[in-house]
Amino acid sequence: MRVTERLQALFGPATQGDTKAPVVHKHDVFESASQEDLEHFVVETDAEGHHYGVRKEAD
């Protein structure tokens, strides 16, 4: 018996839910704080295609 078969016997089959239902994204306090921090950066791409974040200049 393979490991996945043993786990399925113990926990039951994996449930997938409705795969056609839209994903509902809920923002929590931590995510809102992270979004505020990231608003101070802009993504730049160099000549070789590397992406990196640069802090925005203060106006």
PyRosetta script that sets phi, psi and omega in degrees:
from pyrosetta import init, pose_from_sequence

init()
pose = pose_from_sequence("MRVTERLQALFGPATQGDTKAPVVHKHDVFESASQEDLEHFVVETDAEGHHYGVRKEAD")
pose.set_psi(1, 132.1)
pose.set_omega(1, -179.8)
pose.set_phi(2, -80.1)
pose.set_psi(2, 165.1)
pose.set_omega(2, -177.6)
pose.set_phi(3, -60.5)
pose.set_psi(3, -44.4)
pose.set_omega(3, -178.5)
pose.set_phi(4, -64.1)
pose.set_psi(4, -35.9)
pose.set_omega(4, 177.8)
pose.set_phi(5, -67.4)
pose.set_psi(5, -37.5)
pose.set_omega(5, 177.4)
pose.set_phi(6, -65.4)
pose.set_psi(6, -43.6)
pose.set_omega(6, 179.0)
pose.set_phi(7, -65.5)
pose.set_psi(7, -38.5)
pose.set_omega(7, 178.3)
pose.set_phi(8, -65.9)
pose.set_psi(8, -37.5)
pose.set_omega(8, 177.6)
pose.set_phi(9, -66.3)
pose.set_psi(9, -34.7)
pose.set_omega(9, -178.4)
pose.set_phi(10, -79.1)
pose.set_psi(10, -48.6)
pose.set_omega(10, -174.0)
pose.set_phi(11, -100.9)
pose.set_psi(11, -13.8)
pose.set_omega(11, -176.4)
pose.set_phi(12, 92.5)
pose.set_psi(12, 173.1)
pose.set_omega(12, -178.4)
pose.set_phi(13, -69.7)
pose.set_psi(13, 153.4)
pose.set_omega(13, 178.5)
pose.set_phi(14, -70.5)
pose.set_psi(14, 137.0)
pose.set_omega(14, 176.6)
pose.set_phi(15, -98.3)
pose.set_psi(15, 136.3)
pose.set_omega(15, -177.3)
pose.set_phi(16, -102.9)
pose.set_psi(16, -17.6)
pose.set_omega(16, -176.9)
pose.set_phi(17, 72.8)
pose.set_psi(17, -167.0)
pose.set_omega(17, 179.2)
pose.set_phi(18, -84.9)
pose.set_psi(18, 106.7)
pose.set_omega(18, -176.2)
pose.set_phi(19, -73.9)
pose.set_psi(19, -14.5)
pose.set_omega(19, -180.0)
pose.set_phi(20, -95.4)
pose.set_psi(20, -5.1)
pose.set_omega(20, 179.5)
pose.set_phi(21, -75.1)
pose.set_psi(21, 143.4)
pose.set_omega(21, 178.5)
pose.set_phi(22, -67.4)
pose.set_psi(22, 149.8)
pose.set_omega(22, 178.7)
pose.set_phi(23, -79.4)
pose.set_psi(23, 128.2)
pose.set_omega(23, 178.5)
pose.set_phi(24, -99.3)
pose.set_psi(24, 119.5)
pose.set_omega(24, -177.8)
pose.set_phi(25, -104.1)
pose.set_psi(25, 117.9)
pose.set_omega(25, -179.2)
pose.set_phi(26, -109.0)
pose.set_psi(26, 130.0)
pose.set_omega(26, 178.9)
pose.set_phi(27, -85.7)
pose.set_psi(27, 134.9)
pose.set_omega(27, 173.8)
pose.set_phi(28, -110.6)
pose.set_psi(28, 179.0)
pose.set_omega(28, -176.4)
pose.set_phi(29, -61.5)
pose.set_psi(29, -43.6)
pose.set_omega(29, -179.3)
pose.set_phi(30, -61.8)
pose.set_psi(30, -42.7)
pose.set_omega(30, -179.1)
pose.set_phi(31, -67.3)
pose.set_psi(31, -38.2)
pose.set_omega(31, 177.8)
pose.set_phi(32, -63.8)
pose.set_psi(32, -41.1)
pose.set_omega(32, 178.5)
pose.set_phi(33, -65.6)
pose.set_psi(33, -40.4)
pose.set_omega(33, 178.3)
pose.set_phi(34, -63.9)
pose.set_psi(34, -40.5)
pose.set_omega(34, 179.4)
pose.set_phi(35, -62.9)
pose.set_psi(35, -40.4)
pose.set_omega(35, 177.8)
pose.set_phi(36, -63.2)
pose.set_psi(36, -40.2)
pose.set_omega(36, 177.8)
pose.set_phi(37, -64.1)
pose.set_psi(37, -40.7)
pose.set_omega(37, -176.6)
pose.set_phi(38, -73.3)
pose.set_psi(38, -18.3)
pose.set_omega(38, 178.7)
pose.set_phi(39, -66.5)
pose.set_psi(39, -14.8)
pose.set_omega(39, -179.6)
pose.set_phi(40, -88.8)
pose.set_psi(40, 4.8)
pose.set_omega(40, -178.8)
pose.set_phi(41, -123.9)
pose.set_psi(41, 154.0)
pose.set_omega(41, 173.8)
pose.set_phi(42, -128.3)
pose.set_psi(42, 143.8)
pose.set_omega(42, -179.4)
pose.set_phi(43, -88.3)
pose.set_psi(43, 126.6)
pose.set_omega(43, 178.2)
pose.set_phi(44, -113.4)
pose.set_psi(44, 154.1)
pose.set_omega(44, 177.2)
pose.set_phi(45, -125.6)
pose.set_psi(45, 128.9)
pose.set_omega(45, -180.0)
pose.set_phi(46, -86.6)
pose.set_psi(46, -178.2)
pose.set_omega(46, -175.4)
pose.set_phi(47, -64.3)
pose.set_psi(47, -24.4)
pose.set_omega(47, -179.2)
pose.set_phi(48, -91.7)
pose.set_psi(48, 1.2)
pose.set_omega(48, 177.3)
pose.set_phi(49, 91.0)
pose.set_psi(49, 7.6)
pose.set_omega(49, 177.9)
pose.set_phi(50, -78.6)
pose.set_psi(50, 138.6)
pose.set_omega(50, 179.1)
pose.set_phi(51, -104.0)
pose.set_psi(51, 140.6)
pose.set_omega(51, 177.1)
pose.set_phi(52, -153.2)
pose.set_psi(52, 155.8)
pose.set_omega(52, -179.3)
pose.set_phi(53, -93.3)
pose.set_psi(53, 139.0)
pose.set_omega(53, 178.8)
pose.set_phi(54, -127.1)
pose.set_psi(54, 132.5)
pose.set_omega(54, 178.6)
pose.set_phi(55, -65.9)
pose.set_psi(55, 134.3)
pose.set_omega(55, -179.8)
pose.set_phi(56, -68.1)
pose.set_psi(56, 147.4)
pose.set_omega(56, 176.5)
pose.set_phi(57, -69.6)
pose.set_psi(57, 141.6)
pose.set_omega(57, 175.7)
pose.set_phi(58, -73.1)
pose.set_psi(58, 134.4)
pose.set_omega(58, -178.8)
pose.set_phi(59, -79.1)
pose.dump_pdb("model.pdb")
